[in-house]
Amino acid sequence: LAVLIGVCVCWLWLATRRNADTLEAAPGLRTLLFLSLLTLIATATVDLWLRAATLADVGLIEALDFVPRVITRSDYGQFWLLRIGAIAAIALLWLWRRDPPLRGTRPLAAFGALLVAFSISSTGHASEDGTWSLLNLINTLHIVAACVWGGTVVVYALTILPFLRRLNDGANIAAT
């Protein structure tokens, strides 16, 4: 999630800058977005399986039989569907607008990432007082803030900085 949010923040930030050299690093951002979406799908699937085992109080193998009920008959299942729906929407945007990646739809991708963070917070301890409780909203903001900080550091270090180093562009490195 941190890398997904980091990619979205970098794209939104890069879109506001008129620096063509920095925007050339975007193909690496697209790859990171793809990898983060695959990771989120895998972790959401495993999380659903583990939650089904916990809610049904059965072993992991037996939990597979309970997965459909967890999805359709629990609050966790509804937020899991929101999470998967947001991930799928971002993936469709990624597939739809490939060159430049997500041009014009980047704010929608960022909103999808916020929905993923909200769905994660809403299935944890912070939502005990309700989905729209102040505690849950603050926890969602906390998750997003941590992902913005950590995700942008990772994305910058893996894509933008190496690109600028190849250009030997010290001034742009300092500016970014």
C-alpha positions, 0 to 999 in steps of 0.5 A, spaced: 500 500 500 505 504 501 508 503 494 501 504 491 500 511 495 507 513 493 506 512 486 500 516 486 503 521 490 509 522 485 505 522 479 501 527 482 507 531 484 510 530 477 504 532 474 504 539 477 512 540 475 514 542 468 520 538 468 520 533 462 527 529 465 523 527 471 517 525 468 521 520 463 522 516 470 514 515 469 515 508 466 519 505 472 513 508 476 508 504 472 512 498 473 512 499 481 504 500 480 503 494 477 507 490 482 504 494 488 497 492 485 499 484 484 502 484 492 495 488 494 491 482 491 495 477 493 495 480 501 488 481 500 486 474 498 491 471 504 488 476 509 481 474 507 483 466 508 486 468 514 480 472 517 475 466 514 479 461 519 479 466 525 471 468 524 469 460 523 474 458 528 477 452 524 483 451 520 486 454 514 484 448 509 477 448 512 477 456 512 476 455 504 469 453 505 467 459 509 470 464 505 464 465 501 460 466 507 465 471 510 464 475 504 457 475 503 455 475 511 460 479 515 462 487 515 469 484 514 467 481 507 464 488 505 470 492 506 474 486 503 470 487 497 471 495 497 478 493 497 478 489 491 474 493 488 478 499 489 484 495 487 481 493 480 479 500 478 486 502 479 488 496 475 483 498 469 486 505 469 493 502 469 491 498 463 486 503 460 491 509 460 498 506 459 502 512 455 503 516 459 501 512 465 494 514 468 494 521 464 488 524 466 486 519 471 491 519 476 487 523 481 482 517 481 488 512 482 489 516 488 482 516 490 482 508 489 488 508 494 485 512 499 479 507 499 484 501 500 487 504 506 480 506 509 478 499 508 484 496 511 482 501 517 475 499 517 476 492 519 481 493 524 481 495 532 480 503 530 473 501 527 470 498 533 466 505 535 463 505 527 466 505 520 465 513 520 467 514 527 473 519 529 478 514 531 477 510 524 478 516 520 484 518 524 487 511 523 485 512 516 489 518 515 495 515 519 495 509 514 495 514 509 500 519 512 505 513 513 504 510 506 505 517 503 512 518 507 514 511 506 512 510 499 514 516 496 521 515 499 521 508 496 519 510 489 523 516 489 529 511 491 527 506 486 525 510 480 526 517 480 533 518 483 537 512 479 534 516 472 536 523 474 543 520 476 544 517 469 543 524 467 548 526 471 543 532 473 545 534 480 541 540 480 535 536 478 536 531 484 537 537 489 530 540 486 527 533 487 
